[in-house]
Amino acid sequence: MSKTITKTLHKRNLHNNRYDFDILIADSKELAQYVKKNQYGDLSIDFHSNDAVMALNKALLKHFYQIEWQIPKKYLCPPIPGRVDYIHYLADLLSLGNNGVLPKGETVIGLDIGVGANCIYPIVGNRSYEWKFIGSDIDAVSIKNAQDIVDLNHSLKNKIELRTQSSKEYIFTNIIKKNDKIDFTMCNPPFHKSKKEAKEGTKRKLLNLSKGKNKKVSLNFGGQHNELWCEGGEVEFISKMINESKSYKDNCLWFTSLVSKKENLEAIYKELKKQSPEQIETIEMTQGQKQTRFVAWTYHTKEEQKNWFTKKEK
């Protein structure tokens, strides 16, 4: 199992440089009220504040991706730079079977499992590479808000299709249709096993942001049950995904999922071996102090991967 390790955001990530708040505020006036000088004399926001992070996200999406964006209260507000990294490394992964060429355009189709109300992966994937996306979710509010975002932005029209998962027992079943040809699936699975564990994880994250100085942090970061935790945590969720994937091997080139906890990789590899994929890749990513990764597997040989893209060109 090969590994790619980096120390910074992906080289194509538009967010490698520090935030230029003057430019962001020029595009999104709402952000101004949250921007202040920090202890080092630099302009910044309070990353403990969900409202401030929401305003920053809206500004980033408007400035870099020309997207108007809004999510309901108490829904997951994702960190944009890290989400974009997953997209860029997926492009690199696809290029392995495409003679080293980054595949771009509407012939490339991705499936985002658990698209969420924020619809962030399809947005940045389409705006970065012009890919089309299918976004699935079991939560009706998430599907509605994601559709509202698509409808609000003309550039996303006919580029993102939302599909509702009708059963919590399935991941790909009910979503992937018989004639679908999907280049990759992606997923940011609910990685906690319970609501209590999710709250403790959020508290640790906020304490890390304050470098331990703020002992009474407020758990004000959004996230619904299906976004943050599920029975068995991410190992159970990804295992279910792996077990279902083989039934859809003719529909999809690469299956992938984020794995937040490195100690879970062993169990995930064990589950993968049961399905005998042709190739497994583990891509390591670094976002500031945070180390994460995604696991990818395919049932197609290297020759079949090349043929996959050749057929798309015809």
N, C-alpha and C positions, 0 to 999 in steps of 0.2 A: 504494500500500500504506500504510494508515494505521497510526499508532503511538500507543500510550498509554504515557506515561512517568510514573512515580511515584518518590518519594524514600524512602518507607517501606513497611512491609507494608500490605496491603490494609486499608481502613478497617473491614471486617467481620471481620478476622482477630482471633481471641480472644487472640493472643499479641503484641499490639502493646506491652503494658506489660512492664516488667522482671519476671523470674520472682520470685514470692513463695514462697521456699523453705520458710517455716514452714507455709504452707497445703499445699504439695505434699508435704512430709514427713508432715503429718497424714493425708494420704490414702495415702501410700506410704512406709512406714517404711524400706524398703530404701535409699531415696535418702539418708537421714541420714548414713551413713558416708562419703559422697563430698562432702558440703557443708562448705566451710571458708571463712573470710574471705580475700579476696584482698588484693593490695597496697594497695588503696584502702579497705580495711576493710569491703567489701561481701561478703555471702554469695554464693558461686559454687561451681562445680565445675571440675575439671580437664578441659577439653574435648579434651585429648590422650588421655584415658583412654576406651577403648571401653566399659569396664564402667560408668564414670560417666555417659557419654552414654546408654547403654542404660537405666540406672536413671532418668535424667531423662525419657527418652521414655515409660517405663512410667508414671511419675508424671503426666506431662502428659496422656497418653491416659486415665488413670483419672480425673483431676480434671475435665478439660474435656469429655471425651467418654464417660465412664462405661464404659470398655473395659479389659478385662484383656488383656494383650499379652505375647508372648514370641517371640523368633526364635532360630534355631540359631546357634551360634558360627560366625564367619567369614562370616556373611551380612550384607548391607548394612543398616546402622543409620541410617535417614534423619533429617535435621533436620526436626522436625515443623513449625515455623512456616513455612518455605519451601514445604513440600509443601502446606500448607493454602492458601497464596496462589494456587497454580495452580487449586485448586478454586473459589475465590471469583471469580477472573477468568473462569473458564469459565462461571460463573453469569451474569456480566455479559454475556458473549458470547451466551449463549442468550437473554438478555432482549431483544437487538436484534430478534429475530424474533417476540417475544412481547409486543409493544406496551409494551416497557420494563419489564415485570413479571418479576421473578425467578421462574423456574419451580421449583416445589417439589413434593415428593411422589413416590410410587412409579411414576407414569406416566413419569417421566424416567429414562432408562436410559443409563448410561455404560459404555464399554469401556476398561479399563486394560490396555494392551499391556505385558507384562512386569511383572505385578503383584508379583512377588517374594515372598519368604517373609514380608516385613513387612506386605503387604496394605494399605499406609498410605493410598493414595488412595481406595479403596472405603470404608475405615473412616471417614475424616474427611468424605468426600463424603456418605455416608449419614447420619452424625450431624449434619452441618451443614444439609443440605437434604432429607433423607429420600429421596434418590435411590436407585434400585437400580443394581447394577453387575454386569458380567461382568468377570472378571479372567483374563487368559491368561498362560501362561508355558511355556517349553520345559523348565524344570527341575522334575523330579518332587518333589524335596525342598521347593522353594518352594511348589508347589501343595499339598502335604500340610500344610505348616505354616500356610499361609493358610487352608486348610480347618479346621485345628485351632483357629485364632483365631475363625473364624466359629462353630464348634461350641461354643466356650467362652463366647460372649457371646450371650445370648438375644435381645438387641436387633438382632443381625445375622442372625438366622435367616430364611431365605428372602429375604434382601436382597442377598446376594452369591453369584453362581454362578461357580465356577472351571472353566476349560476348558484342557486341555493342548494345546499346539502340538506336533504330531508331527514337524514338519519345520523345520529351520533355514533353509530356502529361502523360507519364506512368513511373512507377518505376519498378514494378515486371512484368507487362505485357510485352511481347516480350523477357523477360529474363528467367523467370522460365518456364521450359518445363513440359509437361504433366506428365511424369514419374519421374521427379526429386524428390528426398527425401533429403531435406536440413535440417541440424540440427539447424542452426541459420543464420539469416541475420544480417549484421552490416552496419553502415553508419556513416560517419562524414559529415552531411549535410551542404550545403552552408548556413551560419547563418546570413548573412547580407541581407538587403532588397534592397540595391543599391550599385553602385560603390563608391559613395561618402561616405556612411556609412562604407564600407569596408576599405577605405583609412583612415578614422578617427579612426577605430578600430586598424588598423596596427600602426598608429602613437601613440596611447595610449600604445600599447604593447611595442613599442620601447622606449618610455619615461619611462615606468616602469622598463625596463631593465637597463636604465641609471640612475634610481632613480631621474628622473626629471632634471638631470644636463645638458643634451644635448637637448637644445630647438629646434635645427635645425636638427632633425633626418631625415635620408634619408629613403624614403619608398621603400627599395630595396628587400623586402621579396617577393618571388614569389607567384603566384596564378592567375589562369585564372578565367574568369567570372563564369563559371559553378562550380568552386571550392570554390569561396568565397561568391558569392551573387546570389540571385534569387528573383523574385517577391514574396513578402510576407515573405521573410526570412525563418528561420528554422521552424517556426510554420506552415507555408503554406506547406512547403516541407514534414515535418513529418506527417501532417494531410493527405496529399495525400497518403503517405505510409500506414498510418493506414487504410484509407478507401479501399485501394486496397488489404490489407493483408488478409482479411477474405476470399476472393476468392481463396486464396492459402493455406488455413489452413491445407489441407490434404498433401500438399507438404513440409510444414515447421513446425518444432517444436517450435522454438522461433524466434520472430521478435524483433530486437533491433535497437536503434539509439542513438547516442550522442545528448545531449541537452546542448548547451553551456551557455544559459542564464536561470538561476533558475526561473526568473519571467515568463518564457514561460511554465513552467510545468502545471500550472492550465489549460491553454487552451488545452494542449496536453492530460491531464487526461480526460477533458470533451469530447474530440474527441474519445478517447479510449472507454469510457463508451457507446458510441453509437454503437460500434461493439460487445459489451458484451464478451470480452475475459474471459477465465477461471481464469487467473492469471495475475497480473501486478506487476512488480518489478522495483524499482528505486535504482540503484547502484551508490552511491557517491564515487568519486575518488579525491585524492589530489595529485597535482604534484607541489611541491615547494609552491609558493604563490598562485597558480592557483587551484581553486575548480571547478570540472566539474562532470558530471554524464551521465549515459545512462539509458534510459527507455526500459524495455523489456516486451513483452506481448506474451501470448500463448493461443491458443484455445483448448488446450489439458488438460484434467483433470490430476491430479497427477498419477492416475493409468495408464492413456494412455501414460504419459511421460515415465513411467517405461517400458511399453510394447514396446514403440518406440525403446528403446535401446536393449531390449531383442530380438526383431526381427532382429536388426542389427547384433547381435552376431551369428545368425544362418546362 
